[in-house]
Amino acid sequence: MNQTFTVTGMTCGHCEKAVTRAVKQVDPQAEVTIDRAVNLVEVQSDQPRELLAKAIAEEGYAVAA
């Protein structure tokens, strides 16, 4: 299932890696695509959206509802 998140606060490659790592802790098989320029994170995962959003938020990034 493809899920799209608007994530603010990502300013560099390290931020992208932190968000990717957070998602993969919830679902190691997840495919993560990030477009930092438009604050977009696309995740291919069957995990609940709430769990993925919580993992990203726990890394310190704001996830829009």
JONORVEN-V880355 format. One record per residue. N is the residue number from 1. RES is the residue in one small letter. SS is DSSP state (helix for helix, strand for strand, loop for the rest). PHI is phi in degrees with one decimal (* if undefined). Layout:
# JONORVEN-V880355
N,RES,SS,PHI  N,RES,SS,PHI
This chain:
# JONORVEN-V880355
1,m,loop,*  2,n,strand,-87.9  3,q,strand,-125.3  4,t,strand,-117.3  5,f,strand,-124.2  6,t,strand,-97.1  7,v,strand,-122.4  8,t,strand,-104.5  9,g,loop,106.0  10,m,loop,-82.0  11,t,loop,-120.2  12,c,loop,-155.7  13,g,helix,-61.5  14,h,helix,-61.7  15,c,helix,-61.4  16,e,helix,-61.1  17,k,helix,-64.7  18,a,helix,-64.9  19,v,helix,-66.6  20,t,helix,-61.0  21,r,helix,-60.9  22,a,helix,-61.8  23,v,helix,-64.8  24,k,helix,-70.9  25,q,helix,-70.5  26,v,helix,-80.0  27,d,loop,-142.3  28,p,loop,-58.9  29,q,loop,-91.2  30,a,loop,-62.5  31,e,strand,-104.2  32,v,strand,-119.0  33,t,strand,-124.4  34,i,strand,-122.7  35,d,strand,-118.6  36,r,helix,-60.9  37,a,helix,-60.8  38,v,helix,-117.0  39,n,loop,58.3  40,l,strand,-110.2  41,v,strand,-124.2  42,e,strand,-107.2  43,v,strand,-126.8  44,q,strand,-97.6  45,s,loop,-160.2  46,d,loop,-94.2  47,q,loop,-71.1  48,p,loop,-60.0  49,r,helix,-54.4  50,e,helix,-61.8  51,l,helix,-66.4  52,l,helix,-66.1  53,a,helix,-62.5  54,k,helix,-63.5  55,a,helix,-62.0  56,i,helix,-65.5  57,a,helix,-62.6  58,e,helix,-67.2  59,e,loop,-81.2  60,g,loop,102.6  61,y,loop,-109.9  62,a,strand,-82.2  63,v,strand,-111.4  64,a,loop,-71.1  65,a,loop,-67.0
